[in-house]
């Protein structure tokens, strides 16, 4: 079957990225004689097909993601569900009236949002649209959404608009969802743009708690968000710990 013009262009984009393992948006615009908007749309489609990882300035070739692949929210939702619910309950117990809470995207932070629905006089700041939607009918919770462009795998909003909003916020407690945890590489995530948003949230937060289940331990995703020893504490479901560490 003959490829469409768009398919041919994306094939050329992918070949260019494979040549050196990465490419900037400018390189890809030149290689395909395309506008920046077209290149960004093509990169989004290639990322959805698990062929590349998008970065702030372009893309990295991802030759087979294997066991450390980024899964979509729906694929991760029921993994380690009982442990995640324990984590969510522990996190919610730290929240006090008047707190301004930050929740990044993720299945564990989504359950934290659910555990906060009956809290009173708190504000939840998030860049994840599914978390904001979960809290829409929580009368005692004010919800602030960062704005930005949504990543379909995580429902997280990213980009300059999100960054400009976050820079104006003041947060008391942040709960950070991660894709991997190790002493060497710290708390990591699959997407550079999401890592950037998380880092900005961290910079505006008085306390930062990393939340993760056992499946994330000793796994390393591509981008480090924050070193292991730089968070206020961790909340996890490890069998040999109490489930939290402050």
TIVO-437187 format. One record per residue: x, y, z of N, C-alpha, C in turn; residue number from 1; residue in one letter. Coordinates in Angstrom, 2 decimals. Example, Ala and Ser with C-alpha at 12.3 -4.5 7.8 and 13.67 -1.06 7.14 Angstrom:
2
{{13.19 -5.69 7.80} {12.30 -4.50 7.80} {13.20 -3.30 7.80} 1 "a"}
{{12.85 -2.25 7.08} {13.67 -1.06 7.14} {12.90 0.03 7.87} 2 "s"}
END
This chain:
246
{{0.84 -1.19 0.00} {0.00 0.00 0.00} {0.89 1.25 0.00} 1 "x"}
{{0.53 2.20 -0.84} {1.31 3.43 -0.94} {1.14 4.28 0.31} 2 "x"}
{{2.27 4.81 0.80} {2.21 5.66 1.97} {1.67 7.04 1.61} 3 "x"}
{{0.96 7.64 2.56} {0.47 9.00 2.37} {1.63 9.98 2.53} 4 "x"}
{{1.38 11.23 2.18} {2.42 12.26 2.31} {2.88 12.38 3.77} 5 "x"}
{{1.91 12.34 4.70} {2.24 12.43 6.12} {3.06 11.24 6.59} 6 "x"}
{{2.71 10.04 6.14} {3.44 8.84 6.54} {4.87 8.88 6.01} 7 "x"}
{{5.03 9.33 4.78} {6.38 9.46 4.20} {7.21 10.46 5.00} 8 "x"}
{{6.59 11.57 5.38} {7.30 12.60 6.15} {7.72 12.05 7.51} 9 "x"}
{{6.82 11.31 8.17} {7.16 10.75 9.48} {8.22 9.67 9.38} 10 "x"}
{{8.20 8.92 8.29} {9.26 7.93 8.07} {10.61 8.61 7.93} 11 "x"}
{{10.63 9.72 7.22} {11.87 10.49 7.05} {12.33 11.08 8.38} 12 "x"}
{{11.36 11.57 9.17} {11.69 12.10 10.50} {12.33 11.03 11.37} 13 "x"}
{{11.72 9.84 11.38} {12.22 8.76 12.22} {13.62 8.34 11.78} 14 "x"}
{{13.85 8.27 10.48} {15.17 7.90 9.98} {16.23 8.92 10.40} 15 "x"}
{{15.85 10.20 10.38} {16.79 11.25 10.78} {17.13 11.13 12.27} 16 "x"}
{{16.12 10.85 13.09} {16.36 10.70 14.52} {17.22 9.47 14.80} 17 "x"}
{{17.00 8.39 14.05} {17.76 7.14 14.25} {19.23 7.31 13.89} 18 "x"}
{{19.55 8.20 12.96} {20.92 8.36 12.48} {21.90 8.63 13.62} 19 "x"}
{{21.53 9.55 14.50} {22.43 9.92 15.60} {21.83 9.64 16.98} 20 "x"}
{{20.63 9.08 17.00} {19.99 8.77 18.28} {19.12 9.89 18.80} 21 "x"}
{{19.31 11.11 18.28} {18.48 12.24 18.71} {18.53 13.32 17.63} 22 "x"}
{{17.56 14.21 17.68} {17.53 15.32 16.71} {16.74 16.47 17.30} 23 "x"}
{{17.12 17.68 16.92} {16.39 18.87 17.38} {15.23 19.15 16.45} 24 "x"}
{{14.29 19.95 16.92} {13.15 20.33 16.08} {13.64 21.08 14.84} 25 "x"}
{{14.66 21.93 15.02} {15.21 22.65 13.87} {15.77 21.72 12.82} 26 "x"}
{{16.50 20.68 13.25} {17.05 19.70 12.32} {15.93 19.01 11.55} 27 "x"}
{{14.86 18.66 12.26} {13.76 17.93 11.65} {12.95 18.82 10.71} 28 "x"}
{{12.83 20.10 11.04} {12.16 21.03 10.13} {12.94 21.14 8.82} 29 "x"}
{{14.26 21.20 8.95} {15.11 21.31 7.76} {15.08 20.02 6.94} 30 "x"}
{{15.11 18.88 7.62} {15.16 17.60 6.93} {13.89 17.31 6.14} 31 "x"}
{{12.76 17.81 6.61} {11.47 17.53 5.96} {10.84 18.75 5.30} 32 "x"}
{{11.53 19.89 5.41} {11.01 21.14 4.85} {9.60 21.40 5.37} 33 "x"}
{{9.45 21.28 6.68} {8.14 21.41 7.32} {8.15 22.52 8.36} 34 "x"}
{{6.96 22.96 8.72} {6.83 23.98 9.75} {7.03 23.37 11.13} 35 "x"}
{{7.25 24.22 12.12} {7.43 23.73 13.48} {6.17 23.04 13.99} 36 "x"}
{{5.00 23.54 13.61} {3.75 22.93 14.05} {3.60 21.52 13.47} 37 "x"}
{{3.97 21.36 12.19} {3.88 20.04 11.55} {4.84 19.05 12.20} 38 "x"}
{{6.06 19.49 12.47} {7.04 18.62 13.10} {6.56 18.18 14.48} 39 "x"}
{{6.01 19.10 15.25} {5.53 18.76 16.59} {4.39 17.75 16.52} 40 "x"}
{{3.49 17.92 15.56} {2.39 16.94 15.40} {2.94 15.58 15.02} 41 "x"}
{{3.92 15.57 14.13} {4.51 14.30 13.71} {5.23 13.61 14.87} 42 "x"}
{{5.94 14.39 15.68} {6.64 13.82 16.82} {5.65 13.24 17.83} 43 "x"}
{{4.53 13.91 18.00} {3.51 13.40 18.91} {2.99 12.04 18.43} 44 "x"}
{{2.78 11.91 17.12} {2.29 10.64 16.56} {3.34 9.54 16.69} 45 "x"}
{{4.60 9.89 16.46} {5.68 8.90 16.59} {5.84 8.46 18.04} 46 "x"}
{{5.65 9.40 18.97} {5.75 9.03 20.38} {4.61 8.10 20.78} 47 "x"}
{{3.42 8.34 20.26} {2.28 7.48 20.58} {2.50 6.06 20.07} 48 "x"}
{{3.27 5.92 18.99} {3.56 4.59 18.43} {4.80 3.96 19.06} 49 "x"}
{{5.31 4.60 20.13} {6.44 4.07 20.92} {7.73 3.95 20.13} 50 "x"}
{{7.97 4.89 19.22} {9.19 4.86 18.42} {10.22 5.89 18.88} 51 "x"}
{{9.76 6.94 19.55} {10.66 7.99 20.03} {10.22 8.43 21.42} 52 "x"}
{{11.08 9.22 22.06} {10.72 9.94 23.28} {10.90 11.42 22.97} 53 "x"}
{{9.86 12.20 23.15} {9.96 13.64 22.91} {10.74 14.30 24.04} 54 "x"}
{{11.53 15.30 23.69} {12.26 16.10 24.66} {11.88 17.56 24.46} 55 "x"}
{{12.44 18.44 25.29} {12.09 19.86 25.20} {12.46 20.43 23.83} 56 "x"}
{{13.61 20.02 23.30} {14.06 20.61 22.03} {13.94 19.73 20.82} 57 "x"}
{{13.39 18.53 20.96} {13.30 17.63 19.81} {12.85 16.25 20.21} 58 "x"}
{{13.69 15.22 19.89} {13.29 13.85 20.17} {14.51 12.95 20.28} 59 "x"}
{{14.33 11.85 21.02} {15.35 10.81 21.17} {14.78 9.52 20.60} 60 "x"}
{{15.61 8.79 19.84} {15.17 7.50 19.31} {15.06 6.49 20.44} 61 "x"}
{{13.99 5.72 20.44} {13.76 4.75 21.50} {13.60 3.37 20.88} 62 "x"}
{{14.68 2.63 20.78} {14.69 1.35 20.08} {14.24 0.23 21.01} 63 "x"}
{{12.93 0.05 21.10} {12.40 -1.01 21.93} {12.42 -0.64 23.40} 64 "x"}
{{11.29 -0.43 23.99} {11.24 0.08 25.36} {11.34 -0.99 26.42} 65 "x"}
{{11.07 -2.27 26.04} {11.28 -3.35 26.99} {10.49 -3.19 28.27} 66 "x"}
{{11.05 -3.74 29.36} {10.30 -3.77 30.62} {10.20 -2.40 31.26} 67 "x"}
{{11.03 -1.46 30.86} {10.97 -0.11 31.44} {10.15 0.85 30.59} 68 "x"}
{{9.30 0.29 29.73} {8.50 1.12 28.83} {7.52 1.99 29.61} 69 "x"}
{{7.21 3.15 29.02} {6.17 3.99 29.60} {4.82 3.41 29.22} 70 "x"}
{{4.00 3.12 30.21} {2.66 2.62 29.97} {1.65 3.75 30.10} 71 "x"}
{{0.55 3.62 29.38} {-0.51 4.61 29.51} {-1.19 4.47 30.86} 72 "x"}
{{-1.87 5.54 31.30} {-2.54 5.55 32.60} {-3.47 4.35 32.74} 73 "x"}
{{-4.27 4.07 31.71} {-5.24 2.97 31.78} {-4.56 1.63 31.97} 74 "x"}
{{-3.36 1.46 31.42} {-2.62 0.20 31.54} {-2.04 0.03 32.94} 75 "x"}
{{-1.75 1.14 33.62} {-1.13 1.08 34.95} {-2.14 1.14 36.09} 76 "x"}
{{-3.37 1.50 35.78} {-4.35 1.86 36.80} {-4.54 0.78 37.87} 77 "x"}
{{-4.60 -0.49 37.46} {-4.89 -1.55 38.40} {-3.65 -2.34 38.84} 78 "x"}
{{-2.46 -1.90 38.44} {-1.22 -2.54 38.87} {-0.93 -2.14 40.32} 79 "x"}
{{-0.69 -3.12 41.18} {-0.38 -2.86 42.60} {-1.44 -1.97 43.25} 80 "x"}
{{-2.69 -2.20 42.91} {-3.77 -1.32 43.36} {-3.87 -1.24 44.89} 81 "x"}
{{-3.77 -2.38 45.57} {-3.90 -2.37 47.03} {-2.80 -1.55 47.68} 82 "x"}
{{-1.57 -1.72 47.20} {-0.45 -0.96 47.74} {-0.60 0.53 47.50} 83 "x"}
{{-1.06 0.88 46.31} {-1.26 2.29 45.98} {-2.34 2.93 46.86} 84 "x"}
{{-3.37 2.17 47.18} {-4.42 2.70 48.05} {-3.89 2.93 49.46} 85 "x"}
{{-2.99 2.07 49.93} {-2.36 2.29 51.24} {-1.51 3.56 51.21} 86 "x"}
{{-0.79 3.74 50.14} {0.03 4.95 49.98} {-0.87 6.19 49.98} 87 "x"}
{{-1.96 6.11 49.24} {-2.88 7.26 49.14} {-3.45 7.63 50.50} 88 "x"}
{{-3.81 6.61 51.29} {-4.36 6.89 52.62} {-3.31 7.54 53.51} 89 "x"}
{{-2.06 7.06 53.44} {-0.99 7.65 54.25} {-0.72 9.09 53.84} 90 "x"}
{{-0.73 9.35 52.53} {-0.50 10.71 52.04} {-1.62 11.64 52.49} 91 "x"}
{{-2.86 11.19 52.36} {-4.01 12.02 52.73} {-3.99 12.35 54.22} 92 "x"}
{{-3.44 11.46 55.05} {-3.38 11.70 56.49} {-2.44 12.85 56.84} 93 "x"}
{{-1.54 13.21 55.93} {-0.62 14.32 56.17} {-1.24 15.68 55.85} 94 "x"}
{{-2.35 15.66 55.15} {-2.95 16.91 54.67} {-3.81 17.54 55.77} 95 "x"}
{{-3.58 18.82 56.01} {-4.29 19.55 57.04} {-5.14 20.66 56.43} 96 "x"}
{{-6.12 21.10 57.16} {-6.97 22.19 56.71} {-6.12 23.42 56.39} 97 "x"}
{{-6.39 24.04 55.26} {-5.64 25.21 54.83} {-4.45 24.90 53.94} 98 "x"}
{{-4.10 23.62 53.80} {-2.96 23.24 52.97} {-3.21 23.52 51.49} 99 "x"}
{{-2.13 23.84 50.80} {-2.13 23.92 49.34} {-1.31 22.72 48.86} 100 "x"}
{{-1.98 21.76 48.27} {-1.39 20.47 47.91} {-1.11 20.43 46.41} 101 "x"}
{{0.03 19.88 46.05} {0.33 19.66 44.63} {0.33 18.16 44.35} 102 "x"}
{{-0.36 17.76 43.28} {-0.37 16.38 42.81} {0.08 16.36 41.35} 103 "x"}
{{1.21 15.72 41.07} {1.59 15.50 39.67} {0.78 14.32 39.14} 104 "x"}
{{0.90 14.02 37.87} {0.14 12.93 37.29} {0.62 11.58 37.76} 105 "x"}
{{-0.24 10.56 37.59} {0.12 9.20 37.94} {-1.03 8.46 38.59} 106 "x"}
{{-0.94 7.14 38.61} {-2.01 6.34 39.18} {-2.06 6.46 40.70} 107 "x"}
{{-0.90 6.58 41.36} {-0.88 6.72 42.81} {-1.40 8.09 43.23} 108 "x"}
{{-0.97 9.14 42.55} {-1.44 10.48 42.89} {-2.93 10.63 42.58} 109 "x"}
{{-3.42 9.91 41.56} {-4.85 9.91 41.28} {-5.63 9.36 42.48} 110 "x"}
{{-5.11 8.30 43.08} {-5.77 7.73 44.26} {-5.64 8.64 45.46} 111 "x"}
{{-4.55 9.41 45.54} {-4.45 10.42 46.61} {-5.55 11.46 46.44} 112 "x"}
{{-5.78 11.90 45.21} {-6.85 12.86 44.94} {-8.19 12.31 45.42} 113 "x"}
{{-8.42 11.04 45.12} {-9.68 10.41 45.55} {-9.78 10.39 47.07} 114 "x"}
{{-8.64 10.15 47.75} {-8.63 10.10 49.22} {-8.81 11.48 49.85} 115 "x"}
{{-8.61 12.53 49.06} {-8.73 13.90 49.58} {-10.12 14.50 49.36} 116 "x"}
{{-11.01 13.78 48.72} {-12.29 14.36 48.32} {-13.14 14.84 49.49} 117 "x"}
{{-12.97 14.22 50.66} {-13.78 14.62 51.81} {-13.06 15.61 52.72} 118 "x"}
{{-11.85 16.03 52.34} {-11.15 17.04 53.13} {-11.85 18.39 52.97} 119 "x"}
{{-11.65 19.26 53.94} {-12.27 20.57 53.91} {-11.22 21.67 53.89} 120 "x"}
{{-11.52 22.72 53.14} {-10.70 23.93 53.09} {-9.25 23.63 52.72} 121 "x"}
{{-9.08 22.90 51.63} {-7.75 22.70 51.07} {-7.78 23.09 49.60} 122 "x"}
{{-6.60 23.35 49.04} {-6.46 23.62 47.61} {-5.57 22.55 47.01} 123 "x"}
{{-5.98 22.01 45.88} {-5.17 21.04 45.16} {-4.75 21.65 43.83} 124 "x"}
{{-3.45 21.74 43.65} {-2.87 22.21 42.39} {-2.39 21.00 41.61} 125 "x"}
{{-2.73 20.89 40.35} {-2.31 19.74 39.56} {-2.12 20.13 38.10} 126 "x"}
{{-1.29 19.37 37.41} {-1.15 19.51 35.96} {-1.75 18.30 35.26} 127 "x"}
{{-2.53 17.49 35.99} {-3.15 16.29 35.41} {-4.65 16.49 35.31} 128 "x"}
{{-5.18 16.42 34.11} {-6.60 16.72 33.92} {-7.51 15.66 34.54} 129 "x"}
{{-7.06 14.40 34.60} {-7.90 13.37 35.22} {-8.01 13.57 36.73} 130 "x"}
{{-6.94 14.09 37.34} {-7.00 14.39 38.78} {-7.94 15.56 39.03} 131 "x"}
{{-7.86 16.58 38.21} {-8.78 17.72 38.35} {-10.23 17.26 38.19} 132 "x"}
{{-10.47 16.38 37.24} {-11.82 15.88 37.01} {-12.32 15.05 38.18} 133 "x"}
{{-11.42 14.28 38.80} {-11.80 13.47 39.95} {-12.28 14.33 41.12} 134 "x"}
{{-11.75 15.54 41.21} {-12.06 16.42 42.34} {-13.15 17.45 42.04} 135 "x"}
{{-13.78 17.36 40.87} {-14.70 18.44 40.47} {-15.89 18.58 41.40} 136 "x"}
{{-16.30 17.49 42.06} {-17.48 17.56 42.94} {-17.11 17.54 44.42} 137 "x"}
{{-15.82 17.76 44.73} {-15.38 17.80 46.13} {-15.58 19.22 46.66} 138 "x"}
{{-16.63 19.44 47.44} {-17.03 20.79 47.82} {-16.00 21.51 48.68} 139 "x"}
{{-15.23 20.78 49.47} {-14.26 21.41 50.36} {-12.89 21.60 49.73} 140 "x"}
{{-12.77 21.25 48.44} {-11.47 21.30 47.77} {-11.51 22.31 46.62} 141 "x"}
{{-10.65 23.30 46.69} {-10.46 24.21 45.57} {-9.41 23.60 44.64} 142 "x"}
{{-9.71 23.56 43.34} {-8.81 22.92 42.38} {-8.20 23.97 41.46} 143 "x"}
{{-6.88 23.94 41.33} {-6.15 24.82 40.41} {-5.44 23.95 39.39} 144 "x"}
{{-5.71 24.20 38.11} {-5.10 23.43 37.02} {-4.09 24.32 36.30} 145 "x"}
{{-2.94 23.76 36.01} {-1.84 24.57 35.48} {-2.08 25.09 34.07} 146 "x"}
{{-2.85 24.36 33.26} {-2.93 24.71 31.85} {-1.77 24.08 31.09} 147 "x"}
{{-1.79 24.19 29.77} {-0.73 23.60 28.96} {-1.28 22.61 27.95} 148 "x"}
{{-0.37 21.85 27.33} {-0.72 20.86 26.31} {-0.74 19.48 26.95} 149 "x"}
{{-1.80 18.70 26.74} {-1.94 17.42 27.42} {-1.20 16.29 26.71} 150 "x"}
{{-0.46 15.49 27.49} {0.11 14.23 27.01} {-0.94 13.15 27.23} 151 "x"}
{{-1.27 12.40 26.18} {-2.37 11.44 26.26} {-2.06 10.25 27.15} 152 "x"}
{{-0.80 9.84 27.23} {-0.47 8.68 28.06} {-0.66 8.95 29.55} 153 "x"}
{{-0.35 10.15 29.97} {-0.38 10.46 31.40} {-1.47 11.45 31.80} 154 "x"}
{{-2.12 12.09 30.82} {-3.09 13.16 31.05} {-2.46 14.39 31.69} 155 "x"}
{{-1.13 14.50 31.65} {-0.45 15.64 32.25} {-0.31 16.79 31.25} 156 "x"}
{{-0.47 18.01 31.77} {-0.31 19.22 30.97} {1.13 19.69 31.05} 157 "x"}
{{1.71 20.00 29.90} {3.12 20.38 29.84} {3.27 21.62 28.96} 158 "x"}
{{4.49 22.14 28.91} {4.79 23.24 28.00} {4.85 24.60 28.66} 159 "x"}
{{5.14 25.64 27.88} {5.35 26.99 28.41} {4.17 27.55 29.20} 160 "x"}
{{2.94 27.26 28.79} {1.78 27.79 29.52} {1.75 27.22 30.93} 161 "x"}
{{1.96 25.92 31.06} {2.00 25.30 32.39} {3.12 25.91 33.23} 162 "x"}
{{4.27 26.09 32.62} {5.43 26.63 33.34} {5.15 28.04 33.87} 163 "x"}
{{4.50 28.86 33.05} {4.25 30.25 33.45} {3.27 30.33 34.61} 164 "x"}
{{2.33 29.39 34.69} {1.37 29.37 35.81} {2.06 28.91 37.08} 165 "x"}
{{2.85 27.83 36.99} {3.49 27.25 38.17} {4.42 28.24 38.85} 166 "x"}
{{5.08 29.07 38.07} {6.03 30.03 38.63} {5.39 31.04 39.57} 167 "x"}
{{4.05 31.13 39.56} {3.33 32.11 40.39} {2.71 31.47 41.63} 168 "x"}
{{2.89 30.16 41.82} {2.19 29.44 42.88} {3.04 29.24 44.13} 169 "x"}
{{2.37 29.07 45.26} {3.03 28.72 46.52} {2.34 27.48 47.08} 170 "x"}
{{3.11 26.41 47.32} {2.56 25.11 47.67} {3.12 24.67 49.02} 171 "x"}
{{2.27 24.13 49.88} {2.75 23.67 51.19} {3.27 22.24 51.13} 172 "x"}
{{2.52 21.33 50.51} {2.95 19.93 50.42} {2.74 19.42 49.00} 173 "x"}
{{3.78 18.78 48.46} {3.70 18.22 47.12} {3.85 16.70 47.20} 174 "x"}
{{3.01 15.99 46.44} {3.11 14.54 46.32} {3.53 14.23 44.88} 175 "x"}
{{4.73 13.68 44.76} {5.38 13.49 43.47} {5.24 12.05 42.99} 176 "x"}
{{4.54 11.84 41.89} {4.46 10.52 41.27} {5.68 10.30 40.39} 177 "x"}
{{6.20 9.07 40.38} {7.43 8.77 39.63} {7.27 7.46 38.86} 178 "x"}
{{8.18 7.25 37.89} {8.21 6.00 37.13} {9.32 5.06 37.59} 179 "x"}
{{10.31 5.61 38.31} {11.40 4.78 38.79} {12.06 5.40 40.00} 180 "x"}
{{12.68 4.54 40.84} {13.34 5.00 42.06} {14.63 4.22 42.24} 181 "x"}
{{15.74 4.92 42.43} {16.99 4.26 42.77} {17.88 5.25 43.52} 182 "x"}
{{18.76 4.73 44.37} {19.70 5.58 45.09} {20.59 6.34 44.11} 183 "x"}
{{21.01 5.68 43.05} {21.96 6.27 42.12} {21.34 7.38 41.27} 184 "x"}
{{20.17 7.12 40.73} {19.56 8.06 39.79} {18.42 8.88 40.38} 185 "x"}
{{18.02 8.58 41.62} {16.96 9.33 42.25} {15.59 8.95 41.75} 186 "x"}
{{14.71 9.95 41.71} {13.33 9.74 41.27} {13.25 10.14 39.79} 187 "x"}
{{12.78 9.23 38.98} {12.87 9.41 37.53} {11.52 9.26 36.84} 188 "x"}
{{11.46 9.78 35.61} {10.25 9.70 34.80} {10.63 9.49 33.34} 189 "x"}
{{9.67 9.04 32.55} {9.95 8.72 31.15} {10.03 9.95 30.25} 190 "x"}
{{9.42 11.04 30.66} {9.27 12.18 29.76} {9.96 13.42 30.29} 191 "x"}
{{10.82 14.03 29.49} {11.58 15.20 29.92} {10.69 16.39 30.22} 192 "x"}
{{9.64 16.56 29.43} {8.75 17.70 29.63} {7.99 17.58 30.95} 193 "x"}
{{7.60 16.35 31.30} {6.94 16.14 32.59} {7.94 16.32 33.73} 194 "x"}
{{9.18 15.90 33.52} {10.21 16.11 34.54} {10.40 17.59 34.81} 195 "x"}
{{10.39 18.39 33.75} {10.56 19.84 33.88} {9.42 20.45 34.70} 196 "x"}
{{8.19 20.04 34.43} {7.05 20.56 35.18} {7.16 20.15 36.65} 197 "x"}
{{7.52 18.90 36.90} {7.66 18.44 38.29} {8.74 19.23 39.02} 198 "x"}
{{9.84 19.52 38.34} {10.92 20.30 38.97} {10.46 21.71 39.32} 199 "x"}
{{9.64 22.30 38.47} {9.12 23.63 38.77} {8.18 23.58 39.98} 200 "x"}
{{7.34 22.55 40.05} {6.47 22.38 41.22} {7.32 22.22 42.49} 201 "x"}
{{8.37 21.43 42.40} {9.25 21.21 43.55} {9.83 22.53 44.05} 202 "x"}
{{10.24 23.37 43.09} {10.81 24.66 43.45} {9.84 25.59 44.15} 203 "x"}
{{8.54 25.34 44.00} {7.52 26.18 44.63} {6.93 25.54 45.89} 204 "x"}
{{7.45 24.37 46.30} {6.84 23.61 47.40} {7.70 23.64 48.66} 205 "x"}
{{7.05 23.79 49.81} {7.76 23.76 51.09} {8.19 22.35 51.47} 206 "x"}
{{7.35 21.37 51.19} {7.67 19.97 51.46} {7.33 19.12 50.23} 207 "x"}
{{8.19 18.14 49.95} {7.99 17.28 48.78} {8.07 15.82 49.22} 208 "x"}
{{7.00 15.07 48.99} {6.96 13.65 49.30} {6.86 12.85 48.00} 209 "x"}
{{7.81 11.96 47.78} {7.74 11.06 46.63} {6.84 9.89 47.00} 210 "x"}
{{5.94 9.52 46.10} {5.02 8.41 46.36} {5.23 7.35 45.28} 211 "x"}
{{5.45 6.11 45.72} {5.70 5.04 44.76} {5.44 3.68 45.39} 212 "x"}
{{5.05 2.71 44.55} {4.84 1.35 45.02} {6.08 0.51 44.75} 213 "x"}
{{6.07 -0.73 45.23} {7.23 -1.60 45.14} {7.71 -1.82 43.70} 214 "x"}
{{6.78 -1.80 42.75} {7.15 -2.07 41.37} {8.11 -1.03 40.79} 215 "x"}
{{8.15 0.17 41.39} {9.02 1.24 40.88} {10.44 1.17 41.43} 216 "x"}
{{10.63 0.39 42.51} {11.92 0.37 43.20} {13.01 -0.27 42.33} 217 "x"}
{{14.17 0.36 42.32} {15.34 -0.08 41.56} {15.10 -0.10 40.06} 218 "x"}
{{14.13 0.69 39.61} {13.93 0.91 38.17} {14.32 2.35 37.86} 219 "x"}
{{14.86 2.55 36.68} {15.29 3.89 36.31} {14.68 4.27 34.97} 220 "x"}
{{13.86 5.31 34.97} {13.37 5.88 33.72} {14.41 6.85 33.17} 221 "x"}
{{14.17 7.42 32.02} {15.21 8.16 31.29} {15.64 9.45 31.98} 222 "x"}
{{14.70 10.18 32.59} {14.99 11.52 33.09} {14.85 11.60 34.61} 223 "x"}
{{15.88 12.13 35.27} {15.83 12.33 36.72} {15.06 13.60 37.05} 224 "x"}
{{14.12 13.48 37.97} {13.37 14.64 38.45} {14.12 15.32 39.58} 225 "x"}
{{14.52 14.50 40.56} {15.18 15.03 41.76} {16.01 13.90 42.37} 226 "x"}
{{17.19 14.21 42.93} {18.00 13.17 43.58} {17.25 12.52 44.75} 227 "x"}
{{17.65 11.31 45.09} {16.97 10.52 46.10} {16.92 11.20 47.46} 228 "x"}
{{18.01 11.88 47.83} {18.10 12.47 49.17} {17.61 13.91 49.26} 229 "x"}
{{16.96 14.42 48.22} {16.54 15.81 48.21} {15.05 16.01 48.49} 230 "x"}
{{14.31 14.93 48.71} {12.90 15.08 49.04} {12.72 15.13 50.55} 231 "x"}
{{11.58 15.65 50.99} {11.27 15.70 52.42} {11.10 14.30 52.98} 232 "x"}
{{10.47 13.43 52.19} {10.22 12.05 52.63} {9.63 11.24 51.50} 233 "x"}
{{9.45 9.95 51.75} {8.82 9.06 50.78} {7.64 8.36 51.43} 234 "x"}
{{6.67 8.03 50.60} {5.52 7.24 51.05} {5.41 6.07 50.09} 235 "x"}
{{5.57 4.86 50.62} {5.63 3.67 49.78} {4.92 2.52 50.46} 236 "x"}
{{4.86 1.38 49.78} {4.18 0.20 50.31} {5.14 -0.95 50.55} 237 "x"}
{{6.43 -0.64 50.73} {7.42 -1.69 50.92} {7.09 -2.52 52.15} 238 "x"}
{{7.19 -3.83 52.00} {6.79 -4.74 53.08} {7.65 -4.62 54.32} 239 "x"}
{{8.94 -4.22 54.11} {9.83 -4.16 55.24} {9.89 -2.77 55.88} 240 "x"}
{{8.96 -1.89 55.48} {8.91 -0.56 56.07} {7.49 -0.32 56.55} 241 "x"}
{{7.30 0.75 57.26} {5.97 1.05 57.80} {5.03 1.57 56.72} 242 "x"}
{{5.56 1.86 55.54} {4.73 2.41 54.47} {4.94 3.87 54.27} 243 "x"}
{{5.72 4.50 55.16} {6.00 5.92 54.97} {7.35 6.23 55.59} 244 "x"}
{{7.86 7.38 55.22} {9.14 7.83 55.77} {9.18 9.34 55.68} 245 "x"}
{{9.11 10.01 56.79} {9.04 11.47 56.80} {10.32 12.05 57.36} 246 "x"}
END
